[in-house]
Amino acid sequence: MRVFGVTGWKNAGKTGLVERLVTEITARGFSVSTIKHAHHSFDVDHDGTDSYRHRAAGAREVILASSKRVAQMSEITEEPGLKALLARVAPVDLVLIEGYKREAHPKIEAFRKEAGHALIAPGDATIRAIASDCPLDVDRPVLDLDDTAGIADFVLREVGLIAREAAAPLAPPPLTNDCFALPPGVDWTPVDEALAALKERLHCVVGQEELPLMGCAGRVLAEDLLALRSNPPQPNTAVDGYGFAGPASEGPNALTLVEGRAAAGVPYGGTVPQGQAIRILTGAALPEGVTTVVLEEDCAVAEGQVAFNGPVKQGANTRKAGEDVAEGEVALPKGRLLTPADLALAAAVGHGRLPVYRPLRVGVISTGDELIEPGGEAGLGQIFDANRPMLLNMARRFGYEPVDLGRVADDRETLRKALDKAAEDTDVILTSGGASAGDEDHVSALLKESGALAEWRIALKPGRPLALAVWNGTPVFGLPGNPVAAFVCALMFARPAFAALSGAGWQEPEGFDVPAAFEKRKKPGRREYLRARLRNGRAEVFKSEGSGRVSGLSWAEGLVELGDGAAQITEGTPVRFIPFGSFGL
């Protein structure tokens, strides 16, 4: 249940503001209840009514009911706390609280200059805004006290009943045409240097939006998410048992049980006296006077008493308020790829909507006259387009929005038009084929014409040619045409680059050392990635290193990475294995 307060000194206009807010918010279709703190004795009944006569005769509690409403009037000796009062409120969209300025719920302070009081706000972080009849120089929003609709908008946004106004999203700066440029004289680029250059030069290129929490799994958090409420919000019990003011001494202990119990969502409204105990269920807020809980299985109960053996430590079987996350702390950091567990945490600390980056749109183009659609009739010299379905679904598994840009023939003008359209419809473009320097390698030739091409000859196997460019402001990754080389380059270069472009920050895969189940002699000068899988804790590699052997990708469960230097691998030699799951596949 959402709670928001209106506070302020006497004659500041609190009651009038609450009255207007109730009218405004209910008119928008939300249900509202109110709680008002009175500093004086009051009576809602009057002399001569039947219910007044019942009370005058000594009834401790009178419930007056009609077809329109129910009134419950209770004679009390101790003022109830706000928590106990909220427990009595039937579920509604919003509870507006007038007064209770020392309680921890979020509030607006009503302020009238003519009332002659100083502001409460400067020392109270729970006051989120001031509703004032005059300009104020303060460190929080100042709203016009007479602008009921504007104040209602603020309240409804704060409690998550309507979307927060999105600040005009900062337009990410475009990538410059030379962001992929290699230093003068550089020819073969070691893998680590190539990755470091990409990490330094790439930044987020997508805007932001705010979405309901339920739709945010798999999205990237655009701002640090601060806890609006502590988790747990109040001290509570971790077990079913009996609560009392601990600790309990060694040996037998016997305590008188108070009437009633405390349960999750149904708190006990009174105070448990010293030397007495109360029945308490898992998750229940600790009543006043309770600091410790003894486990139900350790207790005997009879004739209004509970008995157990001590010692029982102070605070046993309880959880402190905010011991998980305290109000105001960063619950989730900016750039976090939101998981189902993250959504549980965001909900627990009070969020119903989250600021997230718009999904990165990854366009995929296949080039080559020899390609036909999978399942078609292949003629002499033709092959099925294996790269496009592979790369589109890799993008989807990475968490991005794949955009199928189709096949493009080996024709420069056709490719130019395809790239122009891709730059309008996507945030990053993946091409496969045409990235080398042959007569029909139109991708690299066309990008070179634009003056935006960096032909990175990466010192790795498979996948040497990697064309990097910016086309009409959109980054282009030109992958090799062989499926295995395209796959490896997409994992090692495109995936971390896409993470940076998406707002999630640079991401590197996690690998681990395992014994080799193969033998290999490796020459120095290039890093190598072998298709591999684990069997009995050892890394097996695919029978062939050919980059056209697509079956090896299906066979494999990850990659074995062999460093840039020379290596002599024999069975049992430790090698680094990177599972495909580490890439999100």
C-alpha positions in Angstrom: 0.0 0.0 0.0 1.4 3.4 -1.0 1.8 6.1 1.6 2.5 9.8 1.3 2.2 12.6 3.8 1.4 16.3 4.1 3.1 18.0 7.0 3.7 21.5 8.2 3.2 23.8 11.2 -0.1 25.2 12.4 -2.0 27.3 9.9 0.3 26.2 7.0 -2.6 24.9 5.0 -2.2 21.1 5.6 -5.8 20.2 5.9 -7.0 22.3 2.9 -4.2 20.7 0.8 -5.1 17.2 1.9 -8.8 17.9 1.1 -8.0 19.2 -2.4 -5.6 16.3 -3.0 -8.2 13.7 -2.1 -10.7 15.3 -4.5 -8.1 15.6 -7.3 -6.7 12.1 -7.0 -10.0 10.3 -6.6 -11.2 12.1 -9.7 -8.4 10.5 -11.6 -9.7 7.0 -10.7 -7.4 6.2 -7.7 -8.8 5.1 -4.3 -7.6 7.1 -1.4 -7.8 6.8 2.4 -6.5 9.4 5.0 -5.0 9.4 8.4 -4.9 12.6 10.4 -2.9 13.2 13.6 -4.7 15.3 16.1 -2.8 17.0 18.9 -6.0 17.6 21.0 -8.8 15.5 22.5 -11.5 15.1 19.9 -14.9 13.4 19.6 -16.6 12.3 16.4 -19.8 11.6 18.2 -22.2 14.0 20.0 -24.4 13.9 23.1 -27.8 12.3 22.5 -26.9 9.8 19.8 -27.4 6.1 20.5 -23.7 5.4 20.0 -22.8 8.2 22.4 -25.1 6.8 25.0 -23.4 3.4 24.6 -20.0 5.0 25.2 -21.3 7.0 28.2 -22.5 3.8 29.7 -18.9 2.5 29.7 -18.5 0.5 26.5 -14.9 0.2 25.7 -15.5 0.0 21.9 -18.5 1.0 19.8 -19.0 0.1 16.2 -21.7 2.1 14.4 -22.7 0.6 11.0 -25.1 1.6 8.2 -25.5 0.9 4.5 -23.1 3.8 3.8 -20.2 3.5 6.3 -18.9 1.9 9.4 -17.4 3.9 12.3 -15.3 2.3 15.1 -14.8 4.3 18.3 -12.4 2.9 20.8 -11.5 4.3 24.2 -7.7 4.1 24.6 -5.1 4.8 27.3 -2.1 5.0 25.0 -1.8 6.8 21.6 -1.3 4.3 18.8 1.6 4.6 16.4 1.3 5.3 12.7 2.3 1.7 11.9 -0.6 0.4 13.9 -3.0 2.8 12.3 -1.9 1.8 8.8 -2.5 -1.8 9.7 -6.2 -0.9 10.2 -6.6 0.6 6.7 -8.3 -1.5 4.0 -6.2 -1.8 0.8 -6.4 1.3 -1.4 -4.2 2.9 -4.0 -2.9 5.6 -1.7 -3.0 6.6 2.0 -2.6 10.3 2.5 -1.3 11.2 6.0 -1.7 14.6 7.6 0.8 15.3 10.3 3.1 12.7 11.8 6.1 14.8 10.7 8.5 12.7 12.7 7.6 9.4 10.9 9.7 8.1 8.1 7.2 8.1 5.2 7.8 10.5 2.2 6.0 13.9 2.6 5.3 17.3 1.2 5.6 20.2 3.6 2.9 22.9 3.4 4.3 26.4 4.0 2.6 29.8 4.2 4.7 32.8 4.7 2.1 34.6 6.8 2.0 31.7 9.3 5.4 32.9 10.5 7.1 29.5 11.0 10.5 28.4 9.8 10.7 25.4 7.4 10.8 21.9 8.7 12.4 20.7 5.4 16.1 21.6 5.7 16.8 19.0 8.3 14.3 16.3 7.2 15.2 14.1 4.2 11.7 12.6 4.2 10.3 15.9 3.0 10.5 15.5 -0.8 9.1 18.9 -1.8 7.6 22.1 -0.4 4.1 23.3 -1.3 4.5 27.1 -0.7 2.7 30.4 -1.3 6.0 32.2 -2.0 9.4 31.5 -3.7 11.9 29.6 -1.5 15.6 29.0 -1.8 15.8 25.3 -0.8 17.5 22.1 -1.9 14.3 20.4 -3.1 11.4 21.1 -5.4 9.1 24.0 -4.5 5.5 23.6 -5.7 2.8 26.3 -5.8 0.6 25.7 -2.8 -2.5 26.5 -4.8 -1.6 24.2 -7.8 -3.5 21.1 -6.6 -3.1 19.3 -10.0 0.6 19.9 -10.0 1.0 18.7 -6.4 -1.1 15.6 -7.2 1.1 14.8 -10.2 4.2 15.1 -7.9 2.7 12.8 -5.3 1.4 10.2 -7.8 4.8 10.1 -9.5 6.6 9.8 -6.1 4.6 6.7 -5.1 4.7 5.2 -8.6 1.0 5.5 -9.5 1.9 7.5 -12.6 5.1 7.6 -14.6 7.7 10.0 -13.6 8.3 12.8 -16.1 11.3 11.7 -18.1 13.8 14.4 -18.3 14.7 15.2 -21.9 17.1 12.3 -22.6 20.6 13.4 -23.1 21.4 12.6 -26.7 24.4 10.4 -26.7 27.3 12.0 -28.6 27.8 10.3 -32.0 30.8 8.2 -32.7 33.4 10.0 -34.6 34.5 8.7 -38.0 38.0 8.0 -36.7 37.0 6.2 -33.6 38.3 2.9 -35.1 41.5 4.4 -36.6 44.7 2.5 -35.9 47.9 4.3 -35.0 50.2 5.2 -37.9 52.4 2.2 -38.9 50.3 -0.4 -37.2 49.7 -3.5 -39.3 48.9 -6.6 -37.3 47.0 -5.8 -34.2 47.3 -8.1 -31.1 43.9 -9.1 -29.7 44.4 -7.3 -26.3 45.4 -4.0 -28.1 42.4 -4.2 -30.4 40.0 -4.8 -27.4 41.6 -2.0 -25.4 41.2 0.4 -28.3 37.5 -0.5 -28.6 37.0 -0.2 -24.9 38.5 3.3 -24.8 36.7 4.7 -27.8 33.1 3.3 -27.6 30.3 4.7 -25.5 26.6 4.3 -25.0 24.6 5.3 -28.2 21.0 4.6 -27.1 18.5 6.8 -25.3 16.6 6.1 -22.1 13.0 5.4 -21.1 11.0 4.5 -18.0 9.1 1.2 -17.9 6.9 -0.7 -15.4 9.1 -3.0 -13.3 7.4 -6.1 -14.7 8.7 -5.3 -18.2 12.4 -4.6 -17.3 14.0 -8.1 -17.3 16.9 -8.1 -19.7 17.1 -4.3 -19.9 20.0 -2.2 -18.9 19.5 0.1 -15.9 20.1 3.7 -16.9 20.6 5.3 -13.5 21.7 4.1 -10.0 18.6 2.8 -8.3 18.3 4.1 -4.8 16.2 2.3 -2.2 12.9 4.2 -1.6 12.3 2.0 1.4 14.5 -0.1 3.6 14.4 -3.9 3.2 13.2 -5.1 5.6 11.2 -2.0 6.3 10.8 -2.8 10.0 12.5 -5.2 12.4 10.8 -8.6 12.0 11.0 -12.2 13.0 12.8 -14.9 11.0 10.9 -17.8 12.5 7.6 -18.8 14.0 7.9 -18.6 17.8 7.4 -16.3 20.8 8.7 -12.8 21.1 9.8 -11.0 24.2 12.3 -8.4 25.5 15.5 -10.4 25.5 17.9 -11.7 26.4 16.8 -14.8 28.3 19.0 -16.2 31.1 20.4 -19.7 31.2 18.1 -22.4 32.5 14.2 -22.6 32.5 12.3 -19.4 31.6 8.5 -18.9 31.8 6.7 -15.8 30.5 3.0 -14.9 30.5 1.5 -14.6 27.0 -0.3 -11.5 26.0 -3.6 -11.9 24.1 -3.3 -11.7 20.3 -0.4 -12.4 18.0 1.8 -10.7 15.4 1.8 -12.1 11.8 3.2 -10.9 8.5 1.0 -8.1 7.2 -1.1 -8.1 10.4 1.1 -6.4 13.1 0.2 -6.4 16.8 -1.0 -2.9 17.7 -0.1 -2.8 21.3 3.0 -3.1 23.5 4.4 -6.3 25.0 5.2 -5.6 28.6 8.6 -6.5 30.1 8.5 -10.1 31.3 5.7 -11.1 29.0 5.7 -12.7 25.5 3.6 -12.8 22.3 2.9 -15.4 19.7 4.7 -14.3 16.5 4.9 -15.7 13.0 7.6 -15.6 10.4 7.9 -12.2 8.7 5.9 -10.4 11.3 7.0 -6.9 12.4 8.3 -7.0 15.9 5.8 -5.4 18.3 6.8 -2.6 20.7 8.6 -4.3 23.6 9.9 -7.3 21.5 13.6 -7.6 20.6 14.1 -11.4 20.7 12.2 -14.5 19.4 12.5 -18.0 20.7 11.9 -20.8 18.2 8.4 -22.5 18.5 10.0 -25.9 18.6 11.9 -25.0 21.7 8.8 -23.9 23.6 6.0 -25.4 25.7 2.7 -23.5 26.0 0.0 -24.0 28.5 -2.5 -22.0 30.6 -1.4 -18.6 29.1 2.3 -19.2 29.6 5.3 -20.1 27.4 8.2 -21.9 28.8 11.7 -22.6 27.3 15.3 -23.2 28.2 17.9 -20.4 28.0 20.1 -18.9 27.3 18.6 -16.9 24.3 20.7 -14.1 23.0 19.4 -10.6 22.6 18.0 -10.2 19.0 17.9 -14.0 18.4 15.9 -15.1 15.3 15.1 -11.5 14.3 16.1 -9.3 11.3 17.0 -5.6 11.7 15.3 -3.0 9.6 17.3 -2.2 6.5 19.8 -5.0 7.2 19.5 -6.0 3.5 19.3 -2.5 2.0 18.7 0.7 3.8 16.6 3.5 2.5 18.7 5.8 0.3 21.4 3.3 -0.5 22.2 2.2 -4.0 20.3 -1.0 -4.5 21.3 -1.6 -8.1 24.1 0.2 -10.0 23.7 2.0 -13.3 24.6 -0.3 -16.3 23.2 -3.4 -14.6 21.7 -5.9 -17.0 18.5 -6.6 -15.0 17.8 -10.2 -14.0 14.7 -11.6 -12.4 16.5 -11.4 -9.0 17.2 -7.7 -9.6 13.5 -7.1 -10.2 12.7 -8.7 -6.9 15.2 -6.4 -5.2 13.8 -3.3 -7.0 10.3 -4.2 -5.9 11.4 -4.9 -2.3 12.9 -1.4 -2.0 9.8 0.4 -3.3 10.1 0.8 -7.1 7.3 0.1 -9.5 9.0 1.7 -12.5 12.6 1.7 -13.6 14.8 3.9 -15.8 16.3 1.8 -18.5 18.2 2.2 -21.7 16.4 1.5 -24.9 17.4 -1.8 -26.4 20.4 -1.7 -28.7 19.1 -2.5 -32.3 21.6 -4.8 -34.0 21.2 -4.9 -37.8 22.6 -7.9 -39.6 23.5 -7.9 -43.4 24.9 -10.9 -45.4 26.7 -10.0 -48.6 27.7 -12.2 -51.5 26.2 -13.3 -54.9 26.8 -16.9 -53.9 24.3 -16.8 -50.9 20.7 -18.0 -51.1 18.1 -18.3 -48.3 18.2 -21.4 -46.2 15.8 -24.0 -47.5 15.9 -22.7 -51.1 17.1 -24.4 -54.3 20.9 -24.1 -54.4 22.5 -23.9 -57.9 26.0 -24.6 -58.9 28.4 -22.5 -56.8 25.7 -21.3 -54.4 25.6 -21.8 -50.7 23.0 -21.3 -48.0 23.3 -18.1 -45.9 24.4 -19.6 -42.5 25.8 -16.4 -41.0 22.7 -14.3 -40.9 20.5 -16.7 -38.8 23.5 -17.3 -36.6 24.3 -13.6 -36.0 20.7 -12.5 -35.6 20.1 -15.1 -32.9 23.4 -14.3 -31.2 22.3 -10.7 -30.9 19.0 -11.9 -29.4 20.8 -14.1 -26.9 23.1 -11.2 -26.0 20.0 -9.3 -25.0 19.7 -6.9 -27.9 17.0 -6.3 -30.6 18.0 -8.1 -33.8 17.1 -6.4 -37.1 17.2 -8.6 -40.2 18.6 -6.5 -43.0 18.6 -9.4 -45.5 21.1 -10.5 -48.1 22.8 -8.0 -50.4 24.4 -8.9 -53.7 27.9 -8.0 -54.6 26.9 -4.6 -56.1 28.3 -1.5 -54.6 25.3 0.8 -55.1 22.9 -1.8 -53.7 25.1 -2.2 -50.7 25.3 1.6 -50.3 21.5 1.8 -50.2 21.3 -1.1 -47.7 23.8 0.6 -45.4 22.0 4.0 -45.6 18.8 2.2 -44.6 20.5 0.3 -41.9 22.0 3.4 -40.4 18.5 4.9 -40.1 16.9 1.8 -38.5 19.6 0.4 -36.2 22.2 1.4 -33.7 25.0 -0.8 -34.9 25.5 -2.9 -38.1 27.0 -6.3 -38.5 28.0 -7.5 -41.9 29.5 -10.8 -42.9 31.6 -11.3 -46.0 33.3 -8.7 -48.1 35.6 -7.5 -45.3 38.9 -8.3 -47.0 40.6 -6.6 -49.9 39.6 -8.8 -52.9 37.9 -7.6 -56.1 34.4 -8.5 -54.8 34.9 -7.4 -51.2 32.5 -4.5 -51.6 32.0 -3.9 -47.9 35.5 -2.8 -47.3 35.8 -1.0 -50.6 32.6 1.0 -50.0 33.6 1.9 -46.4 37.0 2.9 -47.6 35.3 5.3 -50.1 33.5 7.0 -47.2 36.8 7.6 -45.5 35.5 5.8 -42.4 37.2 2.4 -42.7 39.8 0.9 -40.4 40.8 -2.5 -41.7 41.9 -4.2 -38.6 44.1 -7.2 -39.3 43.7 -8.9 -36.0 46.4 -11.3 -35.0 44.0 -14.1 -34.2 42.9 -17.4 -35.7 40.2 -17.8 -37.0 39.1 -14.3 -38.1 41.9 -12.0 -39.3 40.0 -9.4 -41.3 37.8 -7.2 -39.2 36.4 -4.1 -40.9 35.4 -1.3 -38.5 33.8 1.9 -39.6 31.1 4.5 -38.9 28.5 4.9 -41.6 26.2 7.9 -41.3 26.9 8.0 -37.6 26.3 4.3 -37.0 29.1 1.9 -36.2 29.7 -1.0 -38.6 31.5 -4.3 -37.8 32.5 -6.1 -40.9 33.0 -9.7 -40.0 34.7 -12.4 -42.1 32.5 -14.5 -44.3 33.5 -17.9 -43.0 30.9 -18.9 -40.3 33.5 -20.0 -37.7 35.6 -16.9 -38.1 32.4 -14.7 -38.0 31.2 -16.5 -34.9 34.6 -16.1 -33.0 34.9 -12.4 -34.0 31.3 -11.7 -32.9 32.0 -13.2 -29.5 35.4 -11.7 -28.9 34.9 -8.2 -30.5 31.3 -7.5 -31.3 29.8 -8.7 -28.0 31.9 -6.5 -25.6 31.6 -3.5 -28.0 27.8 -4.0 -28.1 27.7 -4.0 -24.3 29.5 -0.6 -24.3 27.1 0.8 -27.0 24.1 -0.5 -25.0 24.9 1.3 -21.8 25.9 -1.9 -19.9 29.7 -1.1 -20.0 32.5 -3.2 -21.4 32.1 -6.9 -20.7 34.7 -9.5 -20.8 34.0 -13.3 -20.7 34.9 -15.4 -17.7 37.1 -18.4 -18.3 38.9 -20.9 -16.2 41.8 -23.3 -16.5 41.2 -27.0 -17.1 43.5 -29.9 -18.2 43.8 -30.4 -22.0 42.5 -33.6 -23.5 44.4 -32.9 -26.8 47.9 -32.2 -28.2 48.9 -29.2 -30.2 52.0 -27.3 -31.2 51.3 -23.6 -31.6 53.5 -21.1 -33.4 54.0 -17.5 -32.0 52.4 -14.4 -33.4 48.6 -15.0 -33.2 46.1 -15.8 -30.6 44.0 -18.9 -31.4 40.5 -19.9 -30.4 39.7 -23.6 -30.7 36.2 -25.0 -30.6 36.0 -27.1 -27.5 33.9 -28.8 -24.9 34.4 -30.3 -21.4 34.3 -34.0 -20.8 35.3 -35.5 -17.4 36.8 -32.2 -16.4 39.1 -32.0 -19.5 38.9 -29.8 -22.6 38.4 -31.7 -25.9 38.8 -29.8 -29.1 37.1 -30.3 -32.5 38.8 -32.6 -34.9 39.4 -29.8 -37.5 40.4 -26.2 -37.2 39.0 -25.2 -40.6 36.9 -22.1 -40.4 34.3 -23.4 -42.7 33.4 -26.4 -40.6 30.1 -25.2 -39.2 29.5 -28.5 -37.5 32.3 -27.7 -35.1 30.3 -24.8 -33.7 27.3 -27.0 -33.0 29.6 -29.7 -31.5 31.4 -27.2 -29.2 30.3 -25.9 -25.8 32.9 -23.1 -25.6 36.3 -22.0 -26.8 39.9 -22.9 -25.7 42.0 -19.8 -25.8 45.7 -20.1 -26.6 47.8 -17.0 -26.0 49.8 -15.0 -28.5 53.1 -16.8 -27.9 54.3 -20.2 -28.9 52.9 -23.2 -27.0 53.4 -26.9 -26.8 50.1 -28.5 -25.5 50.1 -32.1 -24.3 47.4 -34.0 -22.5 47.0 -32.6 -19.0 48.5 -29.1 -19.9 46.3 -26.4 -18.3 44.4 -24.4 -20.9 41.9 -21.6 -20.6 38.3 -22.7 -21.4 35.6 -20.1 -22.0 32.1 -21.6 -22.0 29.6 -20.2 -24.4 27.4 -19.4 -21.4 30.0 -16.8 -20.3 29.1 -14.9 -23.5 25.3 -15.2 -22.8 24.8 -18.0 -25.4 
